[in-house]
Amino acid sequence: MLGLLGFYDELDNRCGQPNGSIRDAVQPVGEPDEMNLVTYLDAGHALIDVMEGGRDVITGSAHRHSAGCSSLVTDGSWL
């Protein structure tokens, strides 16, 4: 069974997502190896591709992957 990561209340129209509110996860600075984490996440395998536009729920700016911001990716252990 895949673990769920990144399923926040603000990203769905239903409350009670597995990871709670994304605002609780916001930190003043990133992790020391943040660029490695982003590279790893960007290399995930597409499970479901969604063609849509979207906005960042924290800043309101265009999402960096706005052409498919609801797409789901996996590394085989995490979704």
N, CA, C and O atoms as CSV, one atom per row, in Angstrom:
chain,resi,resn,atom,element,x,y,z
A,1,MET,N,N,0.838,-1.174,0.000
A,1,MET,CA,C,0.000,0.000,0.000
A,1,MET,C,C,0.890,1.246,0.000
A,1,MET,O,O,1.878,1.312,0.731
A,2,LEU,N,N,0.534,2.217,-0.816
A,2,LEU,CA,C,1.300,3.459,-0.904
A,2,LEU,C,C,1.009,4.371,0.280
A,2,LEU,O,O,-0.141,4.504,0.699
A,3,GLY,N,N,2.058,5.006,0.823
A,3,GLY,CA,C,1.877,6.049,1.815
A,3,GLY,C,C,1.416,7.316,1.113
A,3,GLY,O,O,1.746,7.524,-0.054
A,4,LEU,N,N,0.666,8.157,1.793
A,4,LEU,CA,C,0.153,9.390,1.200
A,4,LEU,C,C,0.923,10.581,1.735
A,4,LEU,O,O,1.050,10.758,2.947
A,5,LEU,N,N,1.432,11.390,0.832
A,5,LEU,CA,C,2.195,12.579,1.198
A,5,LEU,C,C,1.731,13.733,0.329
A,5,LEU,O,O,1.643,13.593,-0.891
A,6,GLY,N,N,1.435,14.863,0.936
A,6,GLY,CA,C,1.033,16.041,0.176
A,6,GLY,C,C,-0.456,16.150,-0.063
A,6,GLY,O,O,-0.878,16.943,-0.904
A,7,PHE,N,N,-1.261,15.391,0.637
A,7,PHE,CA,C,-2.713,15.469,0.516
A,7,PHE,C,C,-3.232,16.371,1.634
A,7,PHE,O,O,-3.547,15.908,2.730
A,8,TYR,N,N,-3.314,17.676,1.333
A,8,TYR,CA,C,-3.688,18.691,2.318
A,8,TYR,C,C,-5.115,19.167,2.107
A,8,TYR,O,O,-5.653,19.098,1.002
A,9,ASP,N,N,-5.721,19.655,3.192
A,9,ASP,CA,C,-7.106,20.136,3.144
A,9,ASP,C,C,-7.337,21.165,2.045
A,9,ASP,O,O,-8.359,21.119,1.359
A,10,GLU,N,N,-6.399,22.092,1.872
A,10,GLU,CA,C,-6.583,23.188,0.916
A,10,GLU,C,C,-6.528,22.727,-0.539
A,10,GLU,O,O,-6.908,23.485,-1.432
A,11,LEU,N,N,-6.072,21.522,-0.796
A,11,LEU,CA,C,-5.928,21.030,-2.158
A,11,LEU,C,C,-7.117,20.207,-2.618
A,11,LEU,O,O,-7.106,19.664,-3.723
A,12,ASP,N,N,-8.133,20.112,-1.791
A,12,ASP,CA,C,-9.322,19.323,-2.109
A,12,ASP,C,C,-10.525,20.067,-1.545
A,12,ASP,O,O,-10.369,20.938,-0.690
A,13,ASN,N,N,-11.704,19.737,-2.008
A,13,ASN,CA,C,-12.892,20.406,-1.491
A,13,ASN,C,C,-13.481,19.691,-0.274
A,13,ASN,O,O,-14.568,20.038,0.188
A,14,ARG,N,N,-12.768,18.704,0.237
A,14,ARG,CA,C,-13.200,17.988,1.442
A,14,ARG,C,C,-12.176,18.204,2.548
A,14,ARG,O,O,-10.972,18.125,2.300
A,15,CYS,N,N,-12.628,18.469,3.739
A,15,CYS,CA,C,-11.713,18.595,4.881
A,15,CYS,C,C,-11.298,17.198,5.349
A,15,CYS,O,O,-11.901,16.198,4.961
A,16,GLY,N,N,-10.268,17.147,6.183
A,16,GLY,CA,C,-9.855,15.879,6.765
A,16,GLY,C,C,-8.920,15.073,5.892
A,16,GLY,O,O,-8.897,13.846,5.988
A,17,GLN,N,N,-8.141,15.737,5.034
A,17,GLN,CA,C,-7.169,15.029,4.210
A,17,GLN,C,C,-6.082,14.444,5.116
A,17,GLN,O,O,-5.886,14.945,6.223
A,18,PRO,N,N,-5.369,13.401,4.680
A,18,PRO,CA,C,-4.399,12.707,5.538
A,18,PRO,C,C,-3.307,13.592,6.139
A,18,PRO,O,O,-2.818,13.301,7.231
A,19,ASN,N,N,-2.914,14.673,5.444
A,19,ASN,CA,C,-1.822,15.500,5.940
A,19,ASN,C,C,-2.282,16.804,6.583
A,19,ASN,O,O,-1.452,17.663,6.879
A,20,GLY,N,N,-3.604,16.973,6.809
A,20,GLY,CA,C,-4.116,18.165,7.495
A,20,GLY,C,C,-4.001,19.424,6.661
A,20,GLY,O,O,-4.148,19.380,5.440
A,21,SER,N,N,-3.740,20.548,7.311
A,21,SER,CA,C,-3.633,21.835,6.630
A,21,SER,C,C,-2.206,22.065,6.138
A,21,SER,O,O,-1.240,21.824,6.862
A,22,ILE,N,N,-2.091,22.531,4.908
A,22,ILE,CA,C,-0.764,22.824,4.360
A,22,ILE,C,C,-0.119,23.975,5.117
A,22,ILE,O,O,1.107,24.061,5.185
A,23,ARG,N,N,-0.928,24.858,5.684
A,23,ARG,CA,C,-0.384,25.998,6.426
A,23,ARG,C,C,0.386,25.549,7.671
A,23,ARG,O,O,1.301,26.243,8.114
A,24,ASP,N,N,0.028,24.409,8.231
A,24,ASP,CA,C,0.758,23.871,9.393
A,24,ASP,C,C,2.129,23.321,8.994
A,24,ASP,O,O,2.996,23.143,9.850
A,25,ALA,N,N,2.328,23.052,7.709
A,25,ALA,CA,C,3.592,22.488,7.239
A,25,ALA,C,C,4.568,23.565,6.761
A,25,ALA,O,O,5.736,23.270,6.507
A,26,VAL,N,N,4.095,24.815,6.638
A,26,VAL,CA,C,4.957,25.896,6.151
A,26,VAL,C,C,6.026,26.204,7.196
A,26,VAL,O,O,5.729,26.331,8.384
A,27,GLN,N,N,7.267,26.322,6.741
A,27,GLN,CA,C,8.404,26.632,7.605
A,27,GLN,C,C,9.057,27.926,7.130
A,27,GLN,O,O,8.962,28.262,5.950
A,28,PRO,N,N,9.720,28.659,8.030
A,28,PRO,CA,C,10.354,29.916,7.627
A,28,PRO,C,C,11.524,29.711,6.646
A,28,PRO,O,O,11.805,30.595,5.837
A,29,VAL,N,N,12.192,28.578,6.709
A,29,VAL,CA,C,13.283,28.255,5.781
A,29,VAL,C,C,13.143,26.803,5.354
A,29,VAL,O,O,12.548,25.989,6.061
A,30,GLY,N,N,13.700,26.487,4.181
A,30,GLY,CA,C,13.632,25.127,3.670
A,30,GLY,C,C,14.614,24.199,4.358
A,30,GLY,O,O,15.456,24.632,5.145
A,31,GLU,N,N,14.494,22.930,4.052
A,31,GLU,CA,C,15.424,21.927,4.564
A,31,GLU,C,C,16.797,22.150,3.933
A,31,GLU,O,O,16.874,22.671,2.820
A,32,PRO,N,N,17.893,21.767,4.617
A,32,PRO,CA,C,19.238,21.956,4.044
A,32,PRO,C,C,19.413,21.269,2.685
A,32,PRO,O,O,20.135,21.775,1.826
A,33,ASP,N,N,18.769,20.140,2.490
A,33,ASP,CA,C,18.892,19.411,1.219
A,33,ASP,C,C,17.651,19.580,0.345
A,33,ASP,O,O,17.280,18.671,-0.397
A,34,GLU,N,N,17.015,20.738,0.437
A,34,GLU,CA,C,15.754,20.983,-0.264
A,34,GLU,C,C,15.858,20.761,-1.775
A,34,GLU,O,O,14.954,20.173,-2.369
A,35,MET,N,N,16.923,21.211,-2.395
A,35,MET,CA,C,17.045,21.042,-3.849
A,35,MET,C,C,17.123,19.564,-4.230
A,35,MET,O,O,16.588,19.166,-5.265
A,36,ASN,N,N,17.778,18.752,-3.409
A,36,ASN,CA,C,17.808,17.307,-3.664
A,36,ASN,C,C,16.425,16.696,-3.514
A,36,ASN,O,O,16.052,15.812,-4.285
A,37,LEU,N,N,15.653,17.158,-2.522
A,37,LEU,CA,C,14.294,16.664,-2.323
A,37,LEU,C,C,13.402,17.022,-3.510
A,37,LEU,O,O,12.637,16.183,-3.985
A,38,VAL,N,N,13.495,18.257,-3.990
A,38,VAL,CA,C,12.698,18.691,-5.139
A,38,VAL,C,C,13.066,17.881,-6.377
A,38,VAL,O,O,12.183,17.459,-7.123
A,39,THR,N,N,14.350,17.661,-6.601
A,39,THR,CA,C,14.805,16.856,-7.740
A,39,THR,C,C,14.244,15.440,-7.653
A,39,THR,O,O,13.781,14.889,-8.653
A,40,TYR,N,N,14.286,14.850,-6.457
A,40,TYR,CA,C,13.745,13.500,-6.251
A,40,TYR,C,C,12.246,13.463,-6.545
A,40,TYR,O,O,11.765,12.566,-7.238
A,41,LEU,N,N,11.512,14.441,-6.014
A,41,LEU,CA,C,10.062,14.470,-6.225
A,41,LEU,C,C,9.713,14.695,-7.692
A,41,LEU,O,O,8.770,14.092,-8.204
A,42,ASP,N,N,10.466,15.557,-8.371
A,42,ASP,CA,C,10.222,15.806,-9.793
A,42,ASP,C,C,10.486,14.579,-10.656
A,42,ASP,O,O,9.969,14.490,-11.769
A,43,ALA,N,N,11.285,13.627,-10.162
A,43,ALA,CA,C,11.614,12.421,-10.921
A,43,ALA,C,C,10.598,11.302,-10.706
A,43,ALA,O,O,10.783,10.200,-11.223
A,44,GLY,N,N,9.525,11.563,-9.951
A,44,GLY,CA,C,8.518,10.533,-9.691
A,44,GLY,C,C,7.839,10.065,-10.971
A,44,GLY,O,O,7.846,10.766,-11.983
A,45,HIS,N,N,7.263,8.895,-10.917
A,45,HIS,CA,C,6.566,8.305,-12.053
A,45,HIS,C,C,5.097,8.718,-12.007
A,45,HIS,O,O,4.448,8.616,-10.965
A,46,ALA,N,N,4.582,9.182,-13.133
A,46,ALA,CA,C,3.180,9.625,-13.194
A,46,ALA,C,C,2.248,8.442,-12.979
A,46,ALA,O,O,2.356,7.419,-13.656
A,47,LEU,N,N,1.341,8.593,-12.040
A,47,LEU,CA,C,0.305,7.592,-11.808
A,47,LEU,C,C,-0.981,8.040,-12.492
A,47,LEU,O,O,-1.658,7.242,-13.140
A,48,ILE,N,N,-1.313,9.323,-12.344
A,48,ILE,CA,C,-2.468,9.937,-13.001
A,48,ILE,C,C,-2.035,11.317,-13.478
A,48,ILE,O,O,-1.547,12.120,-12.682
A,49,ASP,N,N,-2.208,11.604,-14.767
A,49,ASP,CA,C,-1.911,12.928,-15.303
A,49,ASP,C,C,-3.214,13.694,-15.491
A,49,ASP,O,O,-4.166,13.190,-16.087
A,50,VAL,N,N,-3.239,14.914,-14.976
A,50,VAL,CA,C,-4.417,15.769,-15.072
A,50,VAL,C,C,-4.012,17.046,-15.794
A,50,VAL,O,O,-3.042,17.699,-15.408
A,51,MET,N,N,-4.740,17.400,-16.827
A,51,MET,CA,C,-4.472,18.639,-17.551
A,51,MET,C,C,-5.381,19.725,-16.990
A,51,MET,O,O,-6.587,19.723,-17.235
A,52,GLU,N,N,-4.797,20.649,-16.238
A,52,GLU,CA,C,-5.553,21.756,-15.669
A,52,GLU,C,C,-4.586,22.844,-15.238
A,52,GLU,O,O,-3.387,22.603,-15.100
A,53,GLY,N,N,-5.104,24.018,-15.032
A,53,GLY,CA,C,-4.322,25.110,-14.476
A,53,GLY,C,C,-4.608,25.209,-12.992
A,53,GLY,O,O,-5.656,24.764,-12.525
A,54,GLY,N,N,-3.698,25.777,-12.265
A,54,GLY,CA,C,-3.918,25.918,-10.833
A,54,GLY,C,C,-3.073,27.020,-10.240
A,54,GLY,O,O,-2.143,27.519,-10.874
A,55,ARG,N,N,-3.401,27.394,-9.026
A,55,ARG,CA,C,-2.683,28.425,-8.311
A,55,ARG,C,C,-2.125,27.846,-7.027
A,55,ARG,O,O,-2.706,26.930,-6.445
A,56,ASP,N,N,-1.002,28.379,-6.589
A,56,ASP,CA,C,-0.394,27.995,-5.326
A,56,ASP,C,C,-1.352,28.394,-4.203
A,56,ASP,O,O,-1.741,29.559,-4.125
A,57,VAL,N,N,-1.743,27.461,-3.334
A,57,VAL,CA,C,-2.738,27.752,-2.297
A,57,VAL,C,C,-2.183,28.618,-1.174
A,57,VAL,O,O,-2.953,29.134,-0.365
A,58,ILE,N,N,-0.873,28.790,-1.106
A,58,ILE,CA,C,-0.272,29.636,-0.073
A,58,ILE,C,C,-0.038,31.048,-0.598
A,58,ILE,O,O,-0.417,32.021,0.054
A,59,THR,N,N,0.581,31.170,-1.770
A,59,THR,CA,C,0.937,32.494,-2.299
A,59,THR,C,C,-0.084,33.058,-3.274
A,59,THR,O,O,-0.143,34.272,-3.470
A,60,GLY,N,N,-0.892,32.196,-3.892
A,60,GLY,CA,C,-1.845,32.638,-4.902
A,60,GLY,C,C,-1.241,32.767,-6.288
A,60,GLY,O,O,-1.965,33.026,-7.249
A,61,SER,N,N,0.077,32.591,-6.414
A,61,SER,CA,C,0.728,32.701,-7.718
A,61,SER,C,C,0.505,31.429,-8.536
A,61,SER,O,O,0.077,30.402,-8.009
A,62,ALA,N,N,0.803,31.520,-9.829
A,62,ALA,CA,C,0.652,30.350,-10.703
A,62,ALA,C,C,1.525,29.209,-10.183
A,62,ALA,O,O,2.677,29.426,-9.809
A,63,HIS,N,N,0.985,28.019,-10.159
A,63,HIS,CA,C,1.705,26.837,-9.700
A,63,HIS,C,C,2.825,26.529,-10.685
A,63,HIS,O,O,2.638,26.683,-11.892
A,64,ARG,N,N,3.986,26.095,-10.194
A,64,ARG,CA,C,5.120,25.852,-11.088
A,64,ARG,C,C,4.863,24.713,-12.060
A,64,ARG,O,O,5.535,24.614,-13.088
A,65,HIS,N,N,3.901,23.852,-11.751
A,65,HIS,CA,C,3.486,22.791,-12.671
A,65,HIS,C,C,2.013,22.995,-13.023
A,65,HIS,O,O,1.232,22.044,-13.003
A,66,SER,N,N,1.638,24.224,-13.342
A,66,SER,CA,C,0.217,24.541,-13.480
A,66,SER,C,C,-0.488,23.763,-14.583
A,66,SER,O,O,-1.714,23.660,-14.579
A,67,ALA,N,N,0.260,23.223,-15.515
A,67,ALA,CA,C,-0.401,22.447,-16.571
A,67,ALA,C,C,-0.916,21.097,-16.065
A,67,ALA,O,O,-1.647,20.418,-16.785
A,68,GLY,N,N,-0.563,20.703,-14.875
A,68,GLY,CA,C,-1.037,19.437,-14.329
A,68,GLY,C,C,-0.857,19.382,-12.836
A,68,GLY,O,O,-0.326,18.403,-12.312
A,69,CYS,N,N,-1.287,20.414,-12.139
A,69,CYS,CA,C,-0.979,20.507,-10.711
A,69,CYS,C,C,-1.704,19.461,-9.864
A,69,CYS,O,O,-1.315,19.235,-8.718
A,70,SER,N,N,-2.740,18.822,-10.392
A,70,SER,CA,C,-3.396,17.748,-9.629
A,70,SER,C,C,-2.927,16.368,-10.037
A,70,SER,O,O,-3.460,15.363,-9.567
A,71,SER,N,N,-1.936,16.310,-10.906
A,71,SER,CA,C,-1.385,15.014,-11.302
A,71,SER,C,C,-0.774,14.322,-10.080
A,71,SER,O,O,-0.262,14.976,-9.170
A,72,LEU,N,N,-0.838,13.010,-10.079
A,72,LEU,CA,C,-0.278,12.223,-8.969
A,72,LEU,C,C,0.965,11.493,-9.439
A,72,LEU,O,O,0.968,10.881,-10.507
A,73,VAL,N,N,2.017,11.556,-8.641
A,73,VAL,CA,C,3.257,10.850,-8.953
A,73,VAL,C,C,3.629,9.942,-7.780
A,73,VAL,O,O,3.203,10.156,-6.645
A,74,THR,N,N,4.432,8.927,-8.086
A,74,THR,CA,C,4.825,7.964,-7.065
A,74,THR,C,C,6.273,7.532,-7.287
A,74,THR,O,O,6.795,7.598,-8.399
A,75,ASP,N,N,6.906,7.090,-6.202
A,75,ASP,CA,C,8.221,6.455,-6.297
A,75,ASP,C,C,8.080,4.958,-6.056
A,75,ASP,O,O,9.080,4.246,-5.964
A,76,GLY,N,N,6.847,4.479,-5.954
A,76,GLY,CA,C,6.571,3.081,-5.699
A,76,GLY,C,C,6.249,2.803,-4.243
A,76,GLY,O,O,5.667,1.768,-3.918
A,77,SER,N,N,6.630,3.734,-3.356
A,77,SER,CA,C,6.319,3.602,-1.930
A,77,SER,C,C,5.387,4.695,-1.440
A,77,SER,O,O,4.556,4.471,-0.560
A,78,TRP,N,N,5.534,5.886,-2.022
A,78,TRP,CA,C,4.743,7.040,-1.624
A,78,TRP,C,C,3.991,7.607,-2.810
A,78,TRP,O,O,4.488,7.576,-3.936
A,79,LEU,N,N,2.798,8.123,-2.567
A,79,LEU,CA,C,1.987,8.777,-3.577
A,79,LEU,C,C,1.916,10.241,-3.222
A,79,LEU,O,O,1.279,11.018,-3.933
